[in-house]
C-alpha cells in the first residue's frame, strides 16, 4: 500500500484483517503529521502491518499477461533497495497525486499527474473498462484518478464500482475471483 494519510490508514487496518501481511510505504518521515492518532495506534497494535517510512516505490514488476508480480522500493535515507513478490498494490496518494513514479510502466497520466482511466486512458488492444488504466488489469479509483470529483463519497462509489469491473475483467480472462469483500466507508 502506498500512502500515509487517513485513507491509507483505514485501508491498512481493514486489509490487515484479511491479509497475512500489509506493508504501508510512506515517503515522509512518519505518520503523525498526515494521519489521525487513533489510526496510528490501531496500525501499531496490528502485528501484521509494517510501516516503511521514507520509502518510495521505484519499479513495478510483472507482465500484461500475468499482472503485478513484484514491487521494488528504495529507502530514501540509505538508498538501499528491496524487491518483494507482491501481487496487489493499493495507492492512497491523495489530492496531490504523486503518481509520477508510474512514468515508464505504461500507465498514462494527465498533464497534472493524475491517472487516466477508461476511454481517456489511451489506445490499447481493447477498450479499457471505465476505471481501468491503459495497462490491462490495473485500475485506479478515487482522488488519484483523472476526472474524479475529489470527494470521499465519490471515491467510495468508485471503490464499489471497481469490484464489478474486476469481476468483468476476470471473466473476460477466464479467471474467477476467490471472494469479494466490500470495504467499510471511512468514519
C-alpha positions as CSV (number, residue, x, y, z in Angstrom):
1,X,0.0,0.0,0.0
2,X,1.3,3.4,-0.9
3,X,0.3,6.5,1.2
4,X,0.4,7.9,4.7
5,X,-3.0,9.7,5.1
6,X,-6.2,8.6,6.8
7,X,-7.5,6.7,3.8
8,X,-4.3,4.6,3.7
9,X,-4.6,4.0,7.5
10,X,-8.2,2.9,7.2
11,X,-7.4,0.6,4.3
12,X,-4.3,-0.9,6.1
13,X,-6.4,-1.7,9.2
14,X,-9.2,-3.2,7.1
15,X,-6.8,-5.2,4.9
16,X,-4.9,-6.5,7.9
17,X,-8.0,-8.5,8.9
18,X,-7.8,-10.3,5.5
19,X,-4.2,-10.5,4.6
20,X,-1.1,-12.2,6.1
21,X,0.9,-9.0,5.8
22,X,0.3,-5.4,4.9
23,X,3.1,-3.1,4.1
24,X,2.5,0.7,4.2
25,X,5.1,2.7,2.2
26,X,5.3,6.3,3.1
27,X,7.6,8.9,1.5
28,X,7.6,11.1,4.6
29,X,9.4,10.6,7.9
30,X,6.4,9.3,9.7
31,X,2.6,9.2,10.0
32,X,2.0,11.7,12.8
33,X,1.6,14.8,10.5
34,X,-0.6,13.1,8.0
35,X,-2.7,10.5,9.9
36,X,-5.1,10.6,12.8
37,X,-3.7,9.3,16.1
38,X,-6.4,6.6,16.5
39,X,-5.3,5.1,13.2
40,X,-1.7,5.3,14.0
41,X,-2.5,3.4,17.3
42,X,-4.5,0.8,15.5
43,X,-1.7,0.2,13.0
44,X,0.8,0.0,15.8
45,X,-1.4,-2.6,17.5
46,X,-1.7,-4.8,14.3
47,X,1.2,-7.3,14.2
48,X,0.8,-7.9,10.5
49,X,1.1,-4.2,9.4
50,X,4.6,-2.9,8.7
51,X,5.1,0.8,8.1
52,X,8.1,1.7,6.0
53,X,8.8,5.5,6.3
54,X,11.0,7.5,3.9
55,X,10.4,4.9,1.3
56,X,9.4,5.2,-2.4
57,X,8.3,2.7,-5.0
58,X,10.8,2.6,-7.9
59,X,9.6,-0.3,-10.0
60,X,6.5,-2.4,-10.6
61,X,7.4,-5.9,-11.9
62,X,5.1,-8.1,-14.0
63,X,3.7,-8.5,-17.4
64,X,0.4,-7.7,-19.2
65,X,-0.4,-11.4,-19.3
66,X,0.3,-12.1,-15.6
67,X,-0.3,-8.8,-13.9
68,X,1.7,-7.4,-11.0
69,X,4.2,-9.9,-9.7
70,X,6.5,-7.7,-7.6
71,X,7.4,-4.3,-6.3
72,X,10.8,-2.7,-5.8
73,X,11.2,0.1,-3.4
74,X,14.0,2.4,-2.1
75,X,14.8,3.5,1.4
76,X,15.3,7.3,0.9
77,X,17.7,7.5,3.9
78,X,20.1,4.8,2.9
79,X,19.4,4.3,-0.8
80,X,19.0,0.6,-0.2
81,X,16.5,-1.1,-2.4
82,X,14.4,-4.2,-1.8
83,X,12.4,-6.3,-4.2
84,X,9.4,-8.4,-3.0
85,X,7.0,-10.7,-4.7
86,X,3.7,-8.8,-4.4
87,X,0.5,-9.2,-6.4
88,X,-1.5,-6.3,-5.1
89,X,-0.6,-2.7,-4.7
90,X,-3.1,-0.1,-3.4
91,X,-2.4,3.6,-4.0
92,X,-3.6,6.2,-1.5
93,X,-1.7,9.3,-2.7
94,X,-4.5,11.9,-2.2
95,X,-5.3,15.2,-3.9
96,X,-1.7,15.7,-4.9
97,X,-1.4,12.6,-7.0
98,X,2.3,12.0,-6.6
99,X,2.0,9.3,-9.3
100,X,4.9,10.3,-11.4
101,X,6.7,7.2,-10.3
102,X,4.3,5.3,-12.7
103,X,6.0,7.0,-15.7
104,X,7.7,4.3,-17.7
105,X,5.4,1.4,-16.8
106,X,2.9,2.3,-19.5
107,X,0.2,3.9,-17.3
108,X,-0.8,7.2,-18.8
109,X,-1.1,10.4,-16.7
110,X,-2.8,13.6,-17.5
111,X,-1.0,17.0,-17.5
112,X,-1.4,17.4,-13.8
113,X,-0.1,13.9,-13.0
114,X,-3.5,12.1,-12.4
115,X,-4.0,8.6,-13.7
116,X,-6.1,8.3,-16.9
117,X,-8.7,5.6,-17.0
118,X,-11.4,4.2,-19.4
119,X,-11.7,5.8,-22.8
120,X,-9.3,8.6,-21.7
121,X,-6.5,6.2,-20.9
122,X,-5.3,5.8,-24.5
123,X,-5.3,3.1,-27.1
124,X,-4.9,-0.5,-26.1
125,X,-5.8,-3.8,-27.8
126,X,-9.2,-3.4,-26.3
127,X,-11.2,-0.6,-24.8
128,X,-10.3,-0.3,-21.1
129,X,-13.1,-0.7,-18.6
130,X,-14.2,2.7,-17.1
131,X,-11.9,2.6,-14.1
132,X,-9.1,0.6,-15.8
133,X,-5.9,2.2,-16.9
134,X,-4.3,1.6,-20.3
135,X,-2.4,-1.3,-18.7
136,X,-4.7,-4.2,-18.7
137,X,-5.8,-5.3,-15.3
138,X,-4.6,-2.2,-13.4
139,X,-7.4,0.0,-12.1
140,X,-7.4,3.4,-10.4
141,X,-10.2,4.9,-8.2
142,X,-10.6,8.0,-6.1
143,X,-8.6,11.2,-6.0
144,X,-5.6,9.8,-7.9
145,X,-7.8,9.2,-11.0
146,X,-8.1,12.0,-13.6
147,X,-11.6,13.3,-13.7
148,X,-12.6,12.2,-10.2
149,X,-14.6,14.7,-8.2
150,X,-12.2,14.6,-5.3
151,X,-14.9,13.8,-2.7
152,X,-15.0,10.9,-0.2
153,X,-18.5,9.8,-1.3
154,X,-17.4,9.6,-4.9
155,X,-14.3,7.6,-4.1
156,X,-16.4,5.2,-2.1
157,X,-18.7,4.8,-5.1
158,X,-15.8,4.2,-7.4
159,X,-14.4,1.7,-4.9
160,X,-17.7,-0.2,-5.0
161,X,-17.9,0.1,-8.8
162,X,-14.5,-1.2,-9.4
163,X,-15.4,-4.6,-7.8
164,X,-17.9,-5.2,-10.6
165,X,-15.3,-4.1,-13.2
166,X,-12.8,-6.5,-11.6
167,X,-15.3,-9.4,-12.0
168,X,-15.8,-8.4,-15.6
169,X,-12.1,-8.2,-16.3
170,X,-11.5,-11.6,-14.6
171,X,-14.5,-13.2,-16.5
172,X,-13.0,-11.9,-19.8
173,X,-9.7,-13.6,-18.9
174,X,-11.4,-16.8,-17.8
175,X,-10.5,-16.3,-14.2
176,X,-12.9,-16.5,-11.3
177,X,-12.3,-14.4,-8.1
178,X,-12.0,-16.3,-4.9
179,X,-14.1,-14.0,-2.9
180,X,-15.1,-10.3,-2.8
181,X,-15.1,-8.3,0.4
182,X,-16.6,-4.8,0.5
183,X,-14.7,-2.2,2.4
184,X,-16.5,-0.2,5.1
185,X,-16.8,3.6,4.4
186,X,-14.4,5.9,6.2
187,X,-15.6,7.1,9.6
